[in-house]
């Protein structure tokens, strides 16, 4: 664990130089090599350092949007170079790292320790405040859990992975001669579709219930938009194939009443013409596109 803390220190110093000098992303490897040789010459395995720095840079646009939301009084360019890179690292580990490897509290505590070591007098409090607010938005995962010995989960072939069924919907309404679509917004800065687990029973009925729970809208299924699949990691069950069945569902143009659900912070109606301006996840773009095509043809 001490090696992990040292590794994070190396990543932070490398990101600091990369950010301060305005380097290109591909220059991070050269910076890491030099910083590692200077500050961690006896470390044999640099894979954690390389992986963390690469992932932080890959997620930087999303991480920066989250920082802006969690610290609205502090424009990104007004946050010190050290503090904003500690936030990027801490948020990456809090939101995207394997929670079995890096529990939420560990991600926050490590970031605070880095702030105390490398930041200014108030850096620790600032980092704690920003990460703490995101942690609360996530529902404070692991808050009451007792420490556990890490259980190694064996990798299983794709065809033998557990399958979890979900139902989702592109919700639309007709109002004053316009077609509107309803989307929910997550703390990662994306507009996305209302969806949820369908433990058993008819997937259409289950989807109608999930939309009602999440958005407070009563919907009627109109069209089948097809399936989508992605693989997620569960700390107990390992990798799971999550299969989402999407539908086109009609609603009245009623007020969206967003459920108090970790990870979501908004829900809105948008005119059909404004949909292309929204920031969607890549995997749902084809689903939304198909829905827009069907609705445009039905005008």
C-alpha positions in Angstrom: 0.0 0.0 0.0 3.0 2.3 0.7 4.0 1.7 -2.9 0.6 2.8 -4.1 0.9 6.1 -2.2 4.4 6.7 -3.7 3.0 5.8 -7.1 0.2 8.4 -6.7 2.8 11.0 -5.7 4.8 10.2 -8.9 1.6 10.5 -11.0 0.7 13.8 -9.4 4.1 15.3 -10.0 4.0 14.1 -13.6 0.6 15.6 -14.2 1.7 18.8 -12.5 4.6 19.2 -15.0 2.4 18.2 -17.9 -0.3 20.7 -17.0 2.1 23.5 -16.0 4.1 23.3 -19.2 1.0 22.8 -21.4 2.4 19.5 -22.8 0.6 17.3 -25.2 -1.0 14.1 -23.9 1.6 11.8 -25.6 4.4 13.6 -23.6 3.2 12.2 -20.3 5.1 8.9 -20.7 8.4 10.7 -21.0 7.6 12.9 -18.0 6.6 9.9 -15.9 9.8 8.0 -16.8 11.9 11.0 -15.7 9.9 11.7 -12.5 9.9 8.0 -11.6 13.7 7.7 -11.9 14.1 10.8 -9.7 11.6 10.1 -7.0 11.0 6.3 -7.1 14.2 4.8 -8.4 13.8 1.5 -6.5 10.3 0.8 -7.6 10.1 -2.3 -9.8 6.6 -2.2 -11.2 5.4 1.0 -12.8 2.2 -0.4 -14.3 0.0 1.4 -11.7 1.7 4.7 -12.4 1.3 4.4 -16.1 -2.3 3.1 -16.0 -3.5 5.9 -13.6 -1.9 8.7 -15.5 -3.2 7.4 -18.8 -6.7 7.0 -17.5 -6.8 10.4 -15.8 -5.8 12.1 -19.1 -8.3 10.0 -21.1 -11.1 11.0 -18.7 -9.9 14.6 -18.3 -12.8 16.3 -20.1 -15.4 14.5 -18.0 -13.4 15.0 -14.8 -13.1 18.7 -15.4 -16.8 19.0 -16.0 -17.4 17.3 -12.6 -15.0 19.6 -10.9 -16.8 22.6 -12.3 -20.1 21.3 -11.0 -18.8 20.3 -7.6 -16.9 23.6 -7.1 -19.0 26.2 -8.9 -17.3 29.1 -7.1 -13.9 28.0 -8.4 -13.4 28.3 -12.2 -11.0 25.5 -13.3 -8.3 28.0 -14.3 -8.4 29.6 -10.9 -7.7 26.4 -9.0 -4.0 25.8 -8.4 -2.3 23.4 -10.8 -1.5 21.0 -7.9 -5.1 21.1 -6.5 -6.8 20.6 -9.9 -4.6 17.6 -10.7 -5.2 16.1 -7.3 -8.9 16.5 -7.9 -8.6 14.8 -11.3 -6.8 11.8 -9.8 -9.1 11.6 -6.8 -12.3 11.8 -8.9 -11.0 9.2 -11.4 -10.3 6.8 -8.6 -13.6 7.6 -6.9 -15.8 7.3 -10.0 -14.0 5.1 -12.5 -11.5 2.8 -10.7 -12.4 -0.7 -9.6 -14.0 -0.2 -6.2 -12.7 -3.6 -5.0 -9.2 -2.2 -5.7 -9.7 1.3 -4.5 -12.7 1.8 -2.1 -14.3 5.2 -2.2 -12.9 6.3 1.2 -9.4 5.3 0.1 -9.7 7.4 -3.0 -10.7 10.4 -1.0 -8.2 9.9 1.8 -5.3 9.4 -0.6 -6.2 12.6 -2.4 -6.3 14.6 0.9 -2.9 13.2 1.9 -1.5 14.3 -1.4 -3.0 17.8 -0.9 -1.4 18.0 2.5 2.0 17.0 1.2 2.1 19.0 -2.1 -0.6 21.6 -1.9 -1.1 24.9 0.0 -2.3 25.6 3.5 -6.0 25.1 2.6 -5.6 22.4 -0.1 -6.6 19.5 2.2 -9.9 21.2 3.1 -10.6 22.2 -0.4 -10.0 18.7 -1.8 -12.0 17.1 0.9 -14.9 19.4 0.3 -15.1 18.8 -3.5 -14.6 15.0 -3.3 -16.9 14.8 -0.3 -19.8 16.5 -2.3 -19.3 14.0 -5.2 -19.2 11.2 -2.7 -22.6 12.2 -1.3 -24.0 12.5 -4.8 -23.0 8.8 -5.3 -24.9 7.8 -2.1 -21.8 7.5 0.1 -20.8 4.0 -1.1 -19.1 1.9 1.5 -19.9 4.3 4.3 -21.2 1.7 6.8 -19.3 -1.3 5.4 -16.7 -3.0 7.6 -13.2 -3.6 6.1 -13.0 -6.8 4.1 -10.3 -9.0 2.9 -10.1 -8.5 -0.9 -11.6 -11.5 -2.6 -10.0 -12.2 -6.0 -12.6 -12.9 -8.6 -11.5 -15.1 -11.4 -12.0 -13.8 -15.0 -14.7 -15.8 -16.8 -15.2 -16.1 -20.6 -17.7 -13.7 -22.2 -20.2 -16.5 -22.9 -20.2 -17.5 -19.2 -20.6 -14.1 -17.7 -23.8 -13.4 -15.6 -26.4 -11.5 -17.6 -28.4 -8.6 -16.0 -31.5 -7.4 -17.8 -32.4 -3.7 -17.8 -35.2 -1.8 -19.5 -34.9 1.8 -20.8 -36.8 4.3 -22.8 -36.6 7.3 -25.1 -39.5 9.3 -23.7 -41.3 11.8 -25.9 -44.3 14.0 -25.8 -46.3 16.2 -28.2 -46.9 19.8 -27.0 -48.2 22.8 -28.9 -47.3 21.4 -32.3 -43.7 20.4 -31.2 -42.2 17.0 -30.3 -40.1 17.0 -27.1 -37.9 14.3 -25.6 -37.1 13.8 -21.9 -33.6 12.9 -20.7 -31.9 12.6 -17.4 -28.5 14.2 -16.6 -25.8 12.4 -14.6 -22.9 13.8 -12.5 -20.5 12.8 -15.3 -21.9 15.6 -17.5 -23.9 13.4 -19.9 -27.6 13.4 -20.9 -28.8 9.9 -21.0 -31.9 7.7 -21.0 -34.0 6.6 -18.1 -33.4 2.9 -17.4 -33.3 0.4 -14.6 -33.0 -3.3 -13.6 -35.8 -5.6 -14.7 -35.5 -8.5 -12.2 -38.3 -10.6 -13.7 -41.5 -10.4 -15.6 -42.4 -8.5 -18.8 -39.6 -6.1 -19.9 -42.2 -3.6 -21.3 -44.1 -3.4 -18.0 -40.8 -3.2 -16.1 -39.6 -0.4 -18.2 -42.8 1.6 -17.7 -42.4 1.2 -13.9 -38.7 2.3 -14.0 -39.5 5.4 -16.0 -42.2 6.3 -13.5 -39.8 5.7 -10.6 -37.0 7.8 -12.1 -38.8 10.6 -13.9 -42.3 10.6 -12.4 -43.8 10.2 -15.9 -46.6 7.8 -17.0 -45.6 6.4 -20.3 -47.0 4.1 -23.0 -44.6 1.9 -25.0 -45.0 2.7 -28.7 -42.0 1.1 -30.5 -39.2 -1.4 -29.9 -35.8 0.3 -30.4 -33.7 -2.8 -29.9 -31.0 -3.9 -27.4 -27.7 -2.6 -26.2 -25.1 -4.4 -24.1 -22.1 -3.4 -22.0 -19.9 -5.1 -19.5 -19.6 -3.8 -16.0 -17.5 -5.0 -13.0 -19.1 -6.1 -9.7 -16.8 -6.4 -6.7 -18.6 -9.6 -5.6 -19.8 -11.2 -8.9 -17.0 -10.1 -11.3 -17.8 -9.0 -14.8 -21.5 -8.8 -15.8 -23.1 -8.5 -19.2 -25.7 -5.8 -18.8 -28.3 -6.1 -21.5 -30.6 -3.0 -21.9 -33.8 -3.3 -24.0 -34.8 0.2 -25.2 -38.3 1.3 -26.2 -39.8 4.5 -27.6 -42.4 5.6 -25.1 -45.0 8.4 -25.2 -45.9 10.6 -22.2 -47.9 13.7 -21.6 -45.8 16.9 -21.4 -45.8 16.8 -17.6 -43.3 18.1 -15.2 -40.3 15.7 -14.7 -40.0 14.7 -11.1 -36.4 13.3 -10.8 -36.0 10.6 -8.3 -33.4 11.1 -5.5 -31.0 8.6 -7.2 -27.3 8.6 -6.8 -25.5 9.8 -9.9 -28.4 11.8 -11.4 -28.7 15.6 -11.0 -31.3 16.8 -13.5 -34.1 15.9 -15.9 -35.4 18.0 -18.7 -37.6 18.1 -21.8 -35.9 19.1 -25.1 -37.3 20.0 -28.5 -36.5 17.4 -31.2 -34.5 20.0 -33.1 -32.2 20.6 -30.1 -31.3 17.0 -29.4 -28.1 17.0 -31.6 -26.6 19.7 -29.3 -26.7 17.4 -26.2 -23.7 15.5 -24.8 -24.7 11.8 -25.0 -22.7 8.6 -24.3 -21.6 7.0 -27.5 -23.5 3.8 -27.0 -26.9 5.4 -26.8 -26.5 7.7 -29.8 -27.8 5.0 -32.2 -30.8 4.5 -30.0 -31.6 8.2 -29.8 -31.0 8.6 -33.5 -33.4 5.8 -34.3 -36.1 7.3 -32.1 -35.6 10.8 -33.7 -35.9 9.2 -37.1 -39.2 7.5 -36.2 -40.6 10.6 -34.7 -39.6 12.8 -37.6 -41.4 10.5 -40.0 -44.5 10.5 -37.9 -44.9 14.4 -37.9 
